[in-house]
């Protein structure tokens, strides 16, 4: 049976205990693993591995020894409770083995949970689970999590008292981070708030959120955007000493000025634009970006992006000009442009 988007999400949270199994597949291995983990936890409970009610089988191992799966689903454990046989990294080559196991499956046997990468519409593996009367098939796409999923993640992390701005910041993070990175961020926030009963604030979220750029690179980009050319040289020297290359600095500066341009050029003005950019900006950096975007304005930001694009092309060309000097000259010109009012 093929499960649609909402049906699949509901099934992951509450699997059918009477089903023979499910195939979970998709191009993003991390998201597939998250869904598989959610399904197994809901199906077996938290102590399944300790109680030996979960058997893991690699797809390559099953191809070499097809009897592994049938033995796993028929074996009787020492502990009571539902059992499962998990087949990871499955390919179309083991579809016949899985078909035989599904046909031989009987109530009381271990459920078969299979994960795979991206599968074509004509994939034998997909067709098997989509057409089998006792099995399910669910695709995992790279869609951002919905509100229910975010709420469930927050509840699992023990974060229940959250201010509105902090919730907006967490929602933004959930939509741009991988599932594993988002969970790690929530765990970090939960540890930070351990023993603190006050509501979570946006500033506290910002303290634990992953940084998009290294602090040193942020420093040099910040002085450029604030129009302080005299500080560029020493900061660049420190970056170069740490092994940061001219191309990486140019890319970082371009990314920051594109962000400023997106905020400044919003039809509703910078105050509206700052709320629409992705990934979201919050905490002290939000105020900084809003101020810089307002000071520069759309026209000067477009000139800055032209300068950075030309510099990037020079860095990637066969030009023999010293790359460090090219970047320093471009950043100084931008800083001086930023001084004009």
C-alpha positions in Angstrom: 0.0 0.0 0.0 1.4 3.4 -1.0 1.2 6.0 1.7 0.8 9.7 0.8 2.4 12.6 2.7 0.0 12.9 5.6 -0.7 9.2 5.7 3.0 8.5 5.9 3.6 11.0 8.7 0.7 9.5 10.7 2.0 6.0 10.1 5.5 6.9 11.3 4.0 8.2 14.6 1.7 5.2 14.9 2.6 2.1 12.8 0.1 -0.6 12.1 0.9 -3.4 14.5 -0.8 -6.0 12.2 1.2 -5.0 9.1 3.9 -7.3 7.7 6.2 -4.4 7.1 7.1 -1.0 5.5 9.6 0.4 3.0 10.9 3.9 3.7 12.9 5.4 0.9 14.2 8.8 -0.2 17.2 10.7 -1.5 18.1 12.2 1.9 19.6 9.4 4.0 19.4 11.5 7.2 15.6 12.1 6.8 15.0 8.4 5.9 17.0 7.4 9.1 14.9 9.8 11.2 11.6 8.3 9.9 12.9 4.8 10.4 14.0 5.6 13.9 10.6 7.2 14.7 8.7 4.2 13.2 10.7 1.6 15.2 10.5 3.5 18.4 6.7 3.8 18.1 6.4 0.1 17.1 8.7 -1.5 19.6 9.2 0.9 22.4 12.5 2.3 23.9 14.0 -1.0 25.1 13.7 -3.0 21.9 17.5 -3.4 21.3 18.3 -4.1 25.0 15.6 -6.8 25.0 16.8 -8.2 21.6 13.5 -7.6 19.9 15.2 -5.8 17.0 17.4 -7.5 14.4 19.5 -5.4 12.0 20.4 -6.8 8.6 22.5 -5.0 6.0 21.2 -5.1 2.4 24.5 -6.4 1.2 24.5 -9.2 3.8 21.0 -10.2 2.9 21.9 -10.5 -0.7 24.7 -12.9 0.2 22.5 -14.9 2.6 18.8 -14.6 1.8 17.9 -16.9 4.8 18.9 -14.1 7.3 15.6 -12.3 7.0 13.3 -15.3 7.2 15.2 -16.5 10.3 14.9 -13.1 11.9 11.1 -12.8 11.4 10.4 -16.3 12.6 12.8 -16.3 15.6 11.2 -16.2 19.0 12.8 -13.9 21.6 13.3 -14.3 25.3 11.3 -11.0 26.1 7.7 -10.4 25.4 6.6 -7.6 23.0 6.5 -6.8 19.3 9.6 -7.6 17.2 11.1 -6.2 14.0 13.7 -7.1 11.4 15.3 -3.9 10.1 16.9 -4.1 6.6 19.0 -1.1 5.8 20.4 0.1 2.5 18.1 -2.1 0.5 18.4 -2.3 -3.3 16.3 -3.7 -6.1 18.5 -6.7 -6.1 17.0 -8.1 -2.9 13.4 -7.5 -3.9 12.8 -11.3 -4.6 14.1 -12.1 -1.1 11.9 -9.5 0.5 8.9 -10.8 -1.6 9.4 -14.3 -0.3 9.6 -13.1 3.3 6.5 -11.0 3.0 4.6 -13.9 1.4 5.7 -16.2 4.3 4.9 -13.6 7.0 2.2 -14.6 9.5 0.7 -12.7 12.5 3.0 -12.9 15.4 6.2 -12.7 13.2 8.6 -9.8 13.4 7.6 -6.9 11.2 9.9 -6.1 8.3 11.2 -2.5 8.2 13.2 -1.7 5.1 15.1 1.5 4.2 16.4 2.5 0.8 17.8 5.5 -1.1 16.0 7.2 -4.0 14.0 4.6 -6.0 12.6 5.1 -9.5 8.8 4.7 -10.2 9.5 1.3 -11.8 11.7 0.0 -9.0 10.8 -3.6 -8.2 11.3 -2.8 -4.5 8.8 0.0 -4.6 6.3 -2.1 -6.6 6.6 -4.9 -4.1 5.7 -2.9 -1.1 3.1 -0.7 -2.9 1.2 -3.7 -4.2 1.4 -6.1 -1.3 -1.8 -6.2 0.8 0.0 -6.4 4.1 2.9 -4.0 3.5 3.2 -0.2 3.2 5.5 2.0 1.2 6.4 5.6 2.1 8.6 8.1 0.3 10.5 10.7 2.4 10.9 14.1 0.7 13.0 17.1 1.6 10.0 19.1 2.7 10.3 21.2 5.8 8.6 19.9 8.9 5.1 21.0 9.7 3.9 22.5 12.9 2.9 19.2 14.4 6.3 17.7 13.8 8.1 20.8 15.3 5.8 20.7 18.4 6.5 17.0 18.8 10.3 17.6 18.6 10.0 20.5 21.2 8.0 18.3 23.5 10.5 15.4 23.2 13.2 17.8 24.2 11.3 19.0 27.2 10.8 22.5 25.9 7.3 23.6 26.7 7.6 27.2 28.0 8.6 29.2 25.0 8.1 32.9 24.1 6.5 33.8 20.8 9.7 35.2 19.3 11.7 32.1 20.4 9.1 29.8 18.9 9.3 31.7 15.6 13.1 31.4 15.7 12.9 27.6 16.4 10.4 27.2 13.6 12.8 28.9 11.2 15.7 26.7 12.3 13.6 23.5 11.9 12.9 24.5 8.3 16.6 25.1 7.3 18.5 22.5 9.4 18.7 18.7 8.9 16.5 16.7 11.3 19.6 15.5 13.2 21.1 19.0 13.5 17.7 20.4 14.7 17.4 17.7 17.4 21.0 18.4 18.5 20.2 22.1 18.7 17.1 21.4 20.8 19.2 19.1 23.1 21.7 21.9 23.6 19.0 24.4 24.4 17.4 21.9 26.8 20.7 21.5 28.6 21.1 25.3 28.8 17.6 25.6 30.3 18.1 22.7 32.8 16.8 23.9 36.1 15.5 27.2 34.7 11.7 27.4 34.7 11.6 30.8 32.9 10.2 30.8 29.3 12.7 30.3 26.5 13.7 33.5 24.8 14.9 34.3 21.2 18.3 35.4 22.6 18.7 32.0 24.3 17.9 30.3 21.0 20.5 32.4 19.3 23.1 31.3 21.8 22.7 27.7 20.9 21.9 27.9 17.2 24.6 26.7 14.7 26.7 29.5 13.4 26.6 29.9 9.6 30.2 31.4 9.3 33.2 31.4 11.5 33.5 34.2 14.0 36.7 35.5 12.5 35.1 35.7 9.0 32.1 37.4 10.6 34.4 40.0 12.1 36.0 41.1 8.8 32.7 41.1 7.0 31.2 43.1 9.8 33.8 45.9 9.7 33.4 46.1 5.9 29.6 46.4 6.2 30.0 49.0 8.9 32.4 51.1 6.8 35.6 50.7 8.8 38.4 50.2 6.2 41.2 50.8 8.7 40.4 47.5 10.5 40.4 45.3 7.4 44.1 44.6 7.1 44.8 43.2 10.5 41.7 41.0 10.4 42.6 39.6 7.0 46.1 38.9 8.1 44.7 36.8 11.0 42.4 34.9 8.7 45.2 34.1 6.3 47.4 32.9 9.1 44.6 30.5 10.2 44.5 29.1 6.7 41.3 30.8 5.3 41.7 31.4 1.6 40.8 34.5 -0.4 38.0 32.7 -2.3 36.4 31.6 1.0 36.5 35.3 2.2 35.0 36.5 -1.0 32.2 33.9 -0.9 31.4 34.8 2.8 31.3 38.5 2.0 29.0 37.9 -1.1 26.7 35.8 1.1 26.4 38.5 3.7 25.8 41.3 1.2 23.1 39.2 -0.6 21.4 38.9 2.7 21.5 42.6 3.2 20.2 43.2 -0.3 17.3 40.8 0.3 16.4 42.6 3.5 16.8 46.1 2.0 14.9 45.4 -1.3 11.8 43.9 0.3 8.6 45.6 -0.8 7.6 46.1 2.8 10.9 47.7 3.8 13.8 46.3 5.8 11.7 45.6 8.9 9.5 43.3 6.8 12.4 41.9 4.8 14.3 40.7 7.9 11.4 38.5 8.8 11.2 36.8 5.4 14.8 35.8 4.7 15.8 32.2 4.9 17.6 30.9 6.8 16.1 33.1 9.5 18.1 35.7 11.3 17.5 36.3 15.0 19.1 37.5 18.2 21.8 40.2 18.2 22.6 39.4 14.5 19.1 40.3 13.5 19.5 43.8 14.8 22.9 44.1 13.1 21.6 42.9 9.7 18.6 45.2 9.9 20.8 48.2 10.7 23.3 47.5 8.0 20.6 46.9 5.4 18.9 50.2 6.3 22.2 52.1 6.2 23.3 50.8 2.8 20.1 50.8 0.8 19.3 48.8 -2.3 21.3 50.9 -4.8 24.6 50.7 -2.9 24.2 47.1 -2.1 23.8 46.3 -5.8 27.1 48.1 -6.4 28.7 46.1 -3.6 27.5 42.8 -5.1 28.8 43.8 -8.5 32.2 44.5 -7.0 32.2 41.2 -5.2 31.1 39.3 -8.3 33.9 40.9 -10.4 36.5 40.0 -7.7 35.3 36.4 -7.5 35.6 36.1 -11.3 39.2 37.4 -11.1 40.0 35.0 -8.3 38.8 32.1 -10.4 40.4 33.2 -13.7 43.9 32.6 -14.9 44.9 36.1 -13.8 48.3 36.1 -12.1 47.4 39.0 -9.8 47.9 38.3 -6.1 44.6 36.9 -4.7 45.0 38.3 -1.2 45.7 41.8 -2.6 42.6 41.5 -4.9 40.3 40.6 -1.9 41.8 43.3 0.4 41.4 46.0 -2.3 37.8 45.0 -2.9 36.8 44.9 0.8 38.5 48.3 1.3 36.5 49.8 -1.6 33.3 48.3 -0.1 34.0 49.7 3.3 34.6 53.2 1.8 31.4 52.9 -0.1 29.6 52.0 3.1 30.9 55.3 4.7 28.9 57.4 2.2 25.6 58.7 3.3 
